[in-house]
Amino acid sequence: MKKVIFTEFGGPEVLQLVDAEDPHAGRGEVRIAVRAAGVNPVDWRVREGQVLGAHPTELPSGVGLDASGVVDEVGEGVTDVEVGDRVFGEGSSTYAEFAVLSAWAEMPEGLTFEEAAGYPSVVETALRLIREVEVRAGETLLVSGASGGVGSAVLQIARERGIAVIGTAGAANQDYLRGLGAVATTYGEGWVERVRELGKVDAALDLAGSGVIPELVALTGDPQKVVSIADLGAPEFGVRFSGVAGSVPDALAEAAELISLGKLHIPVEKSYTLHDAAAAHVDSHAGHTRGRRVIVI
């Protein structure tokens, strides 16, 4: 099978498309014929060796956590899916023609493989962040860098839970944020004053890693009410860096329900092939995404 790997930590140029042996499902796992793989910032952070504590990596290593596809091998102890089922979920080395998943859910009706591949990690992350920042119905959550995959999920889940959201993004994504139920404003010079004019902020999330942690602490008045997934220096300001996943099966089940009810939709901004994995990483690193990027097999 074809598979994207890297044999050393570094920039996107270390990614290689190689012929590799097919993986096999172990106990409690399934193997899928991958139809699409989600591209997440954690993918290039792992490739660069940034997050070895949360993601121990042995070289050579595959790339990718999220995927959608068709089950073609069921491991011992798995009883909820059969060969031929369409699923989306999380596993390892998903930039490949076949991948093993450790958590999965049946794909909701009407969802394409490309769309489905964009949900697993971002929905788990969104649910975890809302839980960790302890924001509740009736309160206001500020989301810095709100137009990407995680931000898109946060905005919709918060709206469903009665949480007001202020989202920052580039000028081109203001209408997109408003369409997801957020009060939108641009980042850049004067953004703190613009947010203050919109009202009191009870909690804040840093999704972009753009060096705004001190400002988020000032806006909330409490570093414990700020959580980042993008700034490794956040703990220097007393802010939690959230990098360890919670229950992925529970998150997938909630995602499937919200999608089926029409309450969660994350668009695919751009698709790539396995040959274009390096370009996908370059684009992901640059940010400014509206929704998700995926690799189509």
C-alpha positions as CSV (number, residue, x, y, z in Angstrom):
1,M,0.0,0.0,0.0
2,K,1.0,3.7,-0.3
3,K,1.7,5.5,2.9
4,V,3.2,8.9,3.9
5,I,6.1,8.7,6.4
6,F,9.0,10.7,7.8
7,T,12.3,9.3,8.9
8,E,13.6,12.4,10.7
9,F,11.9,15.4,12.4
10,G,11.8,18.5,10.3
11,G,9.9,20.6,7.8
12,P,7.4,19.4,5.3
13,E,10.2,18.3,3.0
14,V,10.8,15.3,5.3
15,L,7.5,13.7,4.2
16,Q,7.9,10.8,1.9
17,L,5.3,8.7,0.0
18,V,6.5,5.1,0.1
19,D,5.3,1.5,-0.4
20,A,4.6,-0.1,3.0
21,E,3.2,-3.3,4.4
22,D,-0.5,-3.3,5.1
23,P,-1.3,-2.8,8.8
24,H,-3.7,-5.2,10.7
25,A,-6.3,-4.7,13.3
26,G,-5.4,-5.8,16.8
27,R,-7.8,-6.5,19.7
28,G,-10.3,-3.7,20.0
29,E,-9.4,-2.2,16.6
30,V,-10.6,-2.1,13.1
31,R,-8.8,-1.6,9.8
32,I,-10.3,0.6,7.1
33,A,-9.7,1.1,3.5
34,V,-9.1,4.8,3.8
35,R,-11.2,7.1,1.7
36,A,-10.0,10.4,3.3
37,A,-7.7,11.5,6.1
38,G,-8.1,14.7,8.1
39,V,-5.2,17.2,8.2
40,N,-4.7,18.6,11.7
41,P,-2.1,21.0,13.1
42,V,-1.0,18.2,15.5
43,D,0.2,16.3,12.4
44,W,2.9,18.8,11.5
45,R,3.7,19.4,15.2
46,V,4.4,15.7,15.5
47,R,6.4,15.8,12.3
48,E,8.5,18.7,13.7
49,G,9.0,16.9,17.0
50,Q,7.2,19.6,19.0
51,V,4.8,17.4,21.0
52,L,6.7,14.3,21.9
53,G,5.4,14.3,25.5
54,A,1.8,14.0,24.3
55,H,2.6,12.0,21.1
56,P,5.7,9.8,21.6
57,T,7.0,9.1,18.1
58,E,9.3,6.4,17.0
59,L,11.1,6.9,13.6
60,P,10.3,6.1,10.9
61,S,6.8,7.2,11.6
62,G,3.5,7.5,9.7
63,V,1.4,10.6,9.7
64,G,-2.2,11.4,10.6
65,L,-4.8,10.6,13.3
66,D,-8.2,11.1,11.6
67,A,-9.8,9.1,8.8
68,S,-12.9,7.9,7.2
69,G,-13.4,4.8,5.1
70,V,-14.8,1.3,4.8
71,V,-14.1,-1.4,7.4
72,D,-12.2,-4.3,5.8
73,E,-10.8,-6.0,8.9
74,V,-12.3,-6.4,12.4
75,G,-10.1,-7.1,15.4
76,E,-10.8,-9.5,18.2
77,G,-13.5,-8.3,20.6
78,V,-15.1,-5.7,18.2
79,T,-18.8,-6.3,17.9
80,D,-20.3,-3.0,16.8
81,V,-19.1,-2.9,13.2
82,E,-18.7,-5.4,10.4
83,V,-16.6,-5.5,7.2
84,G,-18.2,-3.2,4.7
85,D,-19.4,-0.6,7.2
86,R,-18.7,3.1,6.5
87,V,-17.0,4.7,9.6
88,F,-15.0,7.7,10.6
89,G,-12.7,7.8,13.6
90,E,-9.2,8.2,15.0
91,G,-6.2,5.9,14.8
92,S,-2.6,6.2,13.6
93,S,-0.8,6.6,10.3
94,T,-4.0,7.6,8.5
95,Y,-2.2,9.2,5.5
96,A,-2.3,5.8,3.8
97,E,-4.4,3.5,1.7
98,F,-5.2,1.4,4.8
99,A,-5.1,2.4,8.4
100,V,-6.0,1.0,11.8
101,L,-8.5,2.9,14.0
102,S,-8.8,2.6,17.7
103,A,-12.0,4.7,18.0
104,W,-14.8,5.0,15.4
105,A,-18.4,5.7,14.8
106,E,-20.8,4.9,11.9
107,M,-20.9,7.7,9.4
108,P,-24.1,9.6,9.5
109,E,-26.4,9.5,6.4
110,G,-25.6,12.1,3.8
111,L,-22.0,12.7,5.0
112,T,-19.3,12.3,2.4
113,F,-16.0,10.5,3.2
114,E,-14.2,13.9,2.7
115,E,-16.5,15.6,5.2
116,A,-16.4,12.8,7.7
117,A,-12.6,12.7,7.8
118,G,-12.6,16.3,9.1
119,Y,-14.5,15.7,12.3
120,P,-12.9,13.2,14.8
121,S,-10.0,15.2,16.3
122,V,-11.6,18.6,16.0
123,V,-14.8,17.6,17.7
124,E,-13.0,15.8,20.5
125,T,-10.8,18.9,20.9
126,A,-13.8,21.3,20.9
127,L,-15.7,19.3,23.5
128,R,-12.6,19.0,25.7
129,L,-11.9,22.8,25.5
130,I,-15.4,23.8,26.4
131,R,-15.2,21.4,29.3
132,E,-11.8,22.5,30.5
133,V,-12.5,26.2,30.3
134,E,-15.6,25.7,32.3
135,V,-17.9,28.0,30.4
136,R,-21.6,27.6,30.9
137,A,-24.9,28.6,29.3
138,G,-25.5,32.3,29.6
139,E,-21.8,33.1,29.6
140,T,-19.6,34.5,26.8
141,L,-16.7,32.6,25.3
142,L,-14.0,34.4,23.3
143,V,-12.4,32.2,20.6
144,S,-9.2,33.5,19.1
145,G,-8.6,32.0,15.6
146,A,-12.2,30.8,15.3
147,S,-12.6,29.9,11.6
148,G,-10.6,26.7,11.5
149,G,-11.9,23.2,12.1
150,V,-11.8,23.3,15.9
151,G,-13.2,26.8,16.0
152,S,-16.0,25.8,13.7
153,A,-16.9,23.0,16.0
154,V,-16.6,25.1,19.2
155,L,-18.9,27.8,17.8
156,Q,-21.6,25.4,16.9
157,I,-21.4,23.3,20.1
158,A,-21.4,26.4,22.2
159,R,-24.4,27.8,20.4
160,E,-26.2,24.5,21.0
161,R,-25.4,24.8,24.7
162,G,-26.6,28.4,25.1
163,I,-23.1,29.9,25.3
164,A,-22.5,33.2,23.5
165,V,-19.4,33.3,21.4
166,I,-17.2,36.2,20.2
167,G,-14.9,34.9,17.5
168,T,-11.8,36.5,15.9
169,A,-10.7,35.7,12.4
170,G,-9.4,37.4,9.3
171,A,-11.6,39.9,7.4
172,A,-12.6,37.3,4.8
173,N,-14.0,35.0,7.4
174,Q,-16.3,37.4,9.3
175,D,-19.5,36.3,7.6
176,Y,-18.5,32.7,8.0
177,L,-18.3,33.1,11.8
178,R,-21.6,35.0,11.9
179,G,-23.2,32.1,10.0
180,L,-22.1,29.8,12.8
181,G,-23.8,32.0,15.4
182,A,-20.8,34.0,16.7
183,V,-20.3,37.7,17.1
184,A,-17.3,38.3,14.8
185,T,-14.4,40.7,14.8
186,T,-11.1,40.8,13.2
187,Y,-7.7,40.3,14.8
188,G,-4.8,42.7,14.3
189,E,-4.2,46.1,15.7
190,G,-6.9,47.2,18.2
191,W,-8.6,43.8,18.5
192,V,-8.6,43.9,22.3
193,E,-10.5,47.2,22.3
194,R,-12.9,45.8,19.7
195,V,-13.6,42.8,21.8
196,R,-14.2,44.9,25.0
197,E,-16.7,46.9,23.1
198,L,-18.7,43.7,22.4
199,G,-19.1,43.0,26.1
200,K,-17.8,41.0,29.1
201,V,-15.7,37.9,28.3
202,D,-16.1,35.0,30.8
203,A,-13.6,32.6,29.2
204,A,-11.3,32.4,26.2
205,L,-9.7,29.8,23.9
206,D,-6.5,30.3,21.9
207,L,-6.8,28.2,18.8
208,A,-4.2,30.0,16.6
209,G,-1.1,30.4,18.7
210,S,-0.6,34.0,17.6
211,G,0.9,35.2,20.8
212,V,-2.3,36.6,22.3
213,I,-2.2,34.7,25.7
214,P,-1.5,37.9,27.8
215,E,-4.4,39.7,26.2
216,L,-6.8,36.8,26.7
217,V,-5.8,36.7,30.4
218,A,-6.4,40.4,30.6
219,L,-9.8,40.1,28.9
220,T,-11.0,37.3,31.2
221,G,-9.3,38.6,34.3
222,D,-8.2,35.0,35.2
223,P,-5.6,32.8,33.6
224,Q,-7.6,29.8,34.8
225,K,-10.4,30.9,32.4
226,V,-8.1,30.6,29.3
227,V,-7.1,27.4,27.5
228,S,-4.7,27.1,24.5
229,I,-4.1,24.3,22.0
230,A,-1.7,26.3,20.0
231,D,0.8,28.2,22.1
232,L,3.3,25.9,23.9
233,G,4.4,28.9,26.0
234,A,0.9,29.3,27.5
235,P,1.9,27.8,30.9
236,E,4.3,30.7,31.4
237,F,1.2,32.9,31.9
238,G,-0.6,30.4,34.2
239,V,-2.7,29.2,31.2
240,R,-3.4,25.6,30.6
241,F,-2.1,24.1,27.3
242,S,-4.5,21.3,26.4
243,G,-2.9,18.5,24.4
244,V,-4.2,15.2,25.9
245,A,-7.4,13.8,24.3
246,G,-10.3,12.8,26.4
247,S,-12.8,10.1,25.4
248,V,-12.6,9.9,21.6
249,P,-15.5,7.3,21.3
250,D,-17.8,9.6,23.4
251,A,-16.8,12.6,21.2
252,L,-17.5,10.6,18.0
253,A,-20.9,9.5,19.3
254,E,-21.8,13.1,20.1
255,A,-20.5,14.3,16.8
256,A,-22.5,11.7,14.9
257,E,-25.7,12.8,16.8
258,L,-25.1,16.5,16.2
259,I,-24.4,15.9,12.5
260,S,-27.5,13.8,12.1
261,L,-29.6,16.5,13.8
262,G,-28.2,19.1,11.4
263,K,-26.6,21.0,14.3
264,L,-23.0,20.5,13.3
265,H,-21.4,21.0,9.9
266,I,-17.7,21.6,9.2
267,P,-17.0,22.4,5.5
268,V,-14.0,21.1,3.7
269,E,-12.0,24.0,2.4
270,K,-9.5,22.1,0.3
271,S,-8.6,18.5,-0.6
272,Y,-5.2,17.0,-1.4
273,T,-3.8,13.7,-2.6
274,L,-1.2,11.6,-0.7
275,H,1.4,13.0,-3.1
276,D,0.5,16.5,-1.9
277,A,0.8,15.8,1.9
278,A,3.7,18.3,2.2
279,A,1.6,21.0,0.6
280,A,-1.3,20.2,3.0
281,H,1.1,20.7,5.9
282,V,2.4,24.0,4.5
283,D,-1.2,25.3,4.1
284,S,-2.3,24.0,7.6
285,H,0.7,25.7,9.2
286,A,-0.1,29.0,7.5
287,G,-3.6,29.0,9.1
288,H,-6.5,31.1,7.8
289,T,-8.4,28.0,7.1
290,R,-12.2,28.1,6.8
291,G,-13.3,24.6,8.0
292,R,-11.1,21.6,7.3
293,R,-8.4,20.3,5.0
294,V,-8.4,16.6,4.1
295,I,-6.3,14.2,2.0
296,V,-8.4,12.1,-0.3
297,I,-7.2,8.6,-1.1
